[in-house]
Amino acid sequence: QVQLVESGGDLVQPGGSLRLSCAASGFTFSVSAMRWYRQAPGKERELVASISTDAGSTSYADSVKGRFTISRDNAKRTVYLQMNSLKPDDTAVYYCNVRQLSQYWGQGTQVTVSS
């Protein structure tokens, strides 16, 4: 079955950096586009970044452009989200996502940006 396991969330000060990882299994990772979403308290889940199968195409929410970078390692079946210049507004649970016949989500990893 499809499994997505996120890791790397932490408490970080404003201006700091984190790298999130999402380990995938149960589907053909190399032919699947991958996405990172986030959900802040009291807000709807929003798409943060997406990456094509060969990493040739990426896209970002306007709020994270220039600060976040999505990447993938098909050999390791892992997608990453490098987050730099973090702001308090980036505080959220971050989820990995893949769309097959259904949508699949990981359990999420908490990112808290606070001094």
C-alpha positions in Angstrom: 0.0 0.0 0.0 1.0 3.6 -0.5 3.0 5.0 2.4 4.5 8.5 2.8 6.6 9.3 5.9 7.6 12.8 6.6 10.4 13.9 8.9 12.5 16.9 9.6 10.1 19.2 11.3 11.3 21.2 14.3 11.2 24.5 16.2 13.3 27.1 14.5 13.9 30.8 15.0 12.8 33.3 12.3 15.4 33.4 9.6 16.5 29.9 10.1 16.4 26.8 7.8 15.0 23.3 7.8 15.0 20.4 5.4 12.0 18.2 5.3 12.1 14.7 3.9 9.3 12.4 2.7 10.1 8.7 2.2 7.7 7.0 -0.2 6.8 3.3 -0.8 4.0 1.2 -2.3 3.9 2.9 -5.7 6.2 3.7 -8.6 7.9 6.7 -7.3 9.9 7.6 -10.3 6.9 8.2 -12.5 4.9 10.1 -9.9 4.8 13.8 -9.4 5.1 14.8 -5.8 3.8 17.7 -3.7 4.2 19.3 -0.4 1.2 20.9 1.4 0.9 22.7 4.7 -1.9 23.4 7.1 -1.7 26.1 9.8 -4.0 26.2 12.8 -7.5 27.4 11.7 -6.5 27.5 8.1 -7.2 25.3 5.0 -4.5 23.0 3.7 -2.5 24.8 1.0 -0.2 23.6 -1.8 3.4 24.7 -1.1 5.4 23.1 -3.9 5.3 20.4 -6.5 7.9 18.6 -8.6 7.6 16.5 -11.8 8.8 13.0 -12.2 12.3 13.8 -13.4 12.6 17.1 -11.3 12.6 19.0 -14.6 9.6 21.1 -13.5 8.9 22.6 -10.1 6.3 25.1 -8.9 5.8 27.1 -5.7 3.2 29.0 -3.9 3.9 32.8 -4.1 4.4 32.9 -0.3 7.4 30.6 -0.5 9.0 31.5 -3.8 12.7 32.2 -3.5 12.9 30.7 0.0 11.8 27.1 -0.4 13.2 24.5 -2.8 11.6 21.1 -3.6 13.8 18.3 -4.9 13.7 14.5 -5.2 16.0 11.5 -5.3 14.3 8.8 -7.3 16.9 6.2 -6.3 16.1 6.8 -2.6 12.3 7.3 -3.3 12.5 10.5 -1.3 11.2 14.0 -1.9 12.7 17.0 0.0 11.7 20.5 0.9 14.5 22.9 1.7 13.1 25.8 3.6 15.3 28.9 4.1 14.6 32.4 5.6 11.7 30.9 7.6 9.0 33.2 8.9 6.5 32.8 11.7 3.8 32.5 9.0 5.5 29.3 7.8 4.4 27.6 11.1 2.2 24.7 10.1 2.1 20.9 9.7 3.7 20.0 6.4 2.4 17.0 4.4 3.7 15.0 1.6 1.2 14.1 -1.2 0.9 11.9 -4.2 -2.0 11.4 -6.5 -2.6 7.9 -7.8 -6.2 6.6 -8.4 -6.7 8.3 -5.0 -4.8 11.0 -3.1 -2.4 9.9 -0.4 -1.0 11.8 2.5 1.7 11.3 5.1 1.1 11.8 8.8 2.7 15.3 8.6 5.6 16.9 10.3 5.3 20.0 12.5 7.3 23.1 11.7 7.2 25.9 14.2 9.0 29.2 13.5 9.2 31.3 16.7 11.7 33.2 18.7 
